[in-house]
């Protein structure tokens, strides 16, 4: 048993896509699942997360740092990963995905200079580090930033 196997008990989950307040025969008539009286039975009930005037949980817990909305998620691939391609292959983001080196290219793919390269490749990616460029060109290949 691990987290990937967890699921609700059989019969404990109910669909939320049925029509409420359509008579007793529907099984959800009269109070339409709201019970009797009280603030939550009435129209204009408080928003989700409202705790009756108490400072709500989402405001009680500390906030740390900030999330830059302009940041990009660039996937880094080392030169050693390009060793699996044949000589004179054109390496693009699509060929990296087909080879299984990159699963989701996100905002771009950058070739980094860790490892050795013996094949002559033409690399066309979003970015290439200086070290990676030197290794690719030393092996007889070329780099092109798209």
Residue pairs with C-beta under 8 A, 6 or more apart in sequence:
18 26
18 28
19 26
19 28
20 28
20 32
20 33
21 28
21 29
21 30
21 32
22 28
22 29
23 29
24 30
31 41
34 40
34 41
35 41
39 45
39 46
40 46
46 52
49 56
49 57
49 58
50 56
51 57
72 106
72 107
72 108
73 106
73 107
74 106
74 107
74 108
74 109
74 110
74 126
74 127
75 102
75 104
75 105
75 106
75 108
75 109
75 110
76 110
76 112
77 96
77 101
77 102
77 109
77 110
77 111
77 112
77 125
78 111
78 112
78 113
78 114
78 115
78 132
79 111
79 112
79 113
79 114
79 115
79 116
79 117
79 132
79 135
79 136
80 114
80 115
80 116
80 117
81 101
81 115
82 91
82 111
82 117
82 119
82 121
82 123
82 136
83 115
83 116
83 117
83 118
83 119
84 99
84 101
85 91
85 95
85 99
85 119
85 121
86 119
87 119
87 120
87 121
88 120
88 121
88 122
89 95
89 119
89 121
89 122
90 121
90 122
90 124
91 121
91 122
91 123
91 124
91 125
92 124
92 125
93 102
93 105
93 109
93 125
93 126
96 102
96 105
96 109
96 125
97 103
97 105
102 109
108 125
108 126
108 127
109 125
109 126
109 127
110 125
110 126
110 127
110 128
110 129
111 123
111 125
111 127
111 128
111 129
111 132
111 136
111 143
112 129
112 131
112 132
113 129
113 130
113 131
113 132
113 133
113 134
113 135
116 135
117 135
117 136
117 138
117 139
117 141
118 139
119 139
119 141
120 139
120 140
120 141
121 136
121 139
121 141
122 141
122 142
122 144
123 136
123 141
123 142
123 143
123 144
124 144
124 146
125 145
125 146
126 145
126 146
127 145
128 136
128 143
128 145
132 143
133 143
136 142
136 143
137 143
